[in-house]
Amino acid sequence: MNNPINLPRRRYGPLIATGAALQSPFLLVLRLYSFGSFFLTGKGKLADIGKVSELFGSLGIPLRILNAHFIGSLERFGSLRLIIGLTSRPLALLVLLSMIVAYLTADFEAVSASFSDPDKFVKADPFPCLLTALIVFVIGSEGFGGYSVKVGSVKLAEKRRPTKNWHAIELDHARPS
């Protein structure tokens, strides 16, 4: 088995396995950091909704009071679901859209200078949540850091291979823990 063709496979295999094993913890840390701060932002917006609706009105956002409540709720409650990993992709898409709107309304200068001065785009306030939402949307995350909550059990169940079900909670009462 010392075939020279197998040498790259033997060296590359552990690297792939290590990367795959670190994917879920990495996503969990990323979600905790970015969406944790997003939660606090949403909490602040809902606490002072009048100020937020005035800001939305000055930016030309229609239905400013309704949108202020929607964005504040998305940031507060959606971020909690994203941290846990429940309905990650649909919520990540909503966060992506809200961050794009934030860029286009509040940080349009950063968008217009994204090619001439990329630092301006990257240093803008919406960027961390935009990037994290994009990563979660593309890679996906089920459950708490790649683990799904097992209904009827206190401990976390190991992630199973993806099935046709898109939800993160495993509804398996029959299996003993």
N, C-alpha and C positions, 0 to 999 in steps of 0.2 A: 504494500500500500504506500510505498514511497514514490509513487508516480509524481513527477513534477507538475502535472496538470492539476492534481488534487491539492497542491501546496497553497495556492491562493484561496481555494475554497475553505481549507482548514483555518487559514489566518483570518479570512473575511467573515466566516460564520459566527465566531464569538462576538465580533464587532456588531454585526447585525442583531444578534440576540441581546446584547447590552443596550443598544439603541432602542430596541423594541421594549425592553423591560423598563427603561427610563422615560418612555413616552407618557405614560399615565401620571406618574408623580410630577413630571415637568408641567403637564397641563393643569394639574391641581394647584401647584404653586403659582403658576401664571394666572389662573382664575381667581385664586384667593387674593393675590396682590392687586390686580387690575380691577376686578369687580368688587372687591372690598372697598376700595376708594370710590368706586362708582355708586355703591350703596350709600355711602356717606353723603355724596353729592346729591343723590335723589332725596335723601332724608332732609337735607337742607332746603332743597327746592320745595318740598311739600310743606315744610314748616313756615316758609315765607312765600306762599304762592302768589300773593299780590305783586311782590317785587319781580318775580319770575315772569308773570304775565305782562307786566309793563315792559320788561326787557324784550320779550317775544314780540310785543306790539311795535317797539322801536326798531326791531329787525325786519318788520314787515311780514311776520308769520301770521297767517290767517287763523281765526278762531283761537286767539291767544290764550284765553282762560282754559278752554278745553285741552289745547295742546300742552299747556303748562302742567295740567293735572296728568295727562297721558305720559309725558316725558318724565315727570317726577315719579310717577308710579312705575314706569318701565325701569328707571334707574334704581329705585329702591327695592321693589319686589322682584323684578326680572333679574337683577344682579344676584339676589339670594338664590333663585332657582338655577342661575348659571353657575354659581359657586358649587352648589350641590350636584349639578349636572342633570337637572330635570328639564326636558324639552330644550336642550342646548342649541340645536341648530335653528329652530324657528326664532328663539329669543336672540341668538347671535345675529341673525339676519335683521331683526328689528333694531338691535343696537347699532349694527353697521349702517343701516339707513338713517338712524338718528344722528350718528356721528358725521355722516356725509352731509346731512342738512346743517349740522353745526359748523362744519367747515365752510359750506357755501354761504351761510348767512353771517356768522360771527367772525370767521377767519378766512374770508375770501382772498385776502392779500397773501396768505400762506399758500393757498391753492394756486393762485396765479403765478407765484414765484417758485413753485415746486420743482421746476427744471433748472431755473437760473440760480436759485438759492434753496437747495433741498433741506438745509438745516432749519430754515424757517417753517417748512412743512412738518418736519419731524418734531420740532420743539413746541408746536401748537398744542393747546390743551386737549383737543379730541384724539390726538394720535395714539396714546397708550391703549385706550378702550377700543379704538378702531382696529388697531393691530391685533389685540387679543381676541376681539370678536371675529375677525377674519380667520385667525388660527383655529379658534373653536369651531367656526362654521366649516372650514375646510377639513380639518382633522377629525372633528367631532369628539365628544366626550360623553360617555355614559356613566351616570352615577358619580359618586364622590371620588374623583381622581381615577377614573377608569374602573371603578367598582360600582356595582349596582346594589341598592338597598334591597335586602330580602324581606318581603312582607312577613310579619309574624316572628321576626327574629331580631335580636338586638345587634348582632354582629353583621359586618359587611360580607356579602358573598363575592367570590372571585368572579371577575368578568368572564362571560361566556362569549363564544364566537357570535358575530352579528347574525341576527335572524331577520325575518321580514318585519318584525315588530320594531317600530321606531322609538318607542318610549323606553325610558331608562329604568323604571321600577320593574323588577321581576315579580310576577304574580304566580309564584309557585308555592302553594301551601302543602303539597303532598310530600315533598322531599324533607326528610329529617335533616337538621343542621349538624 
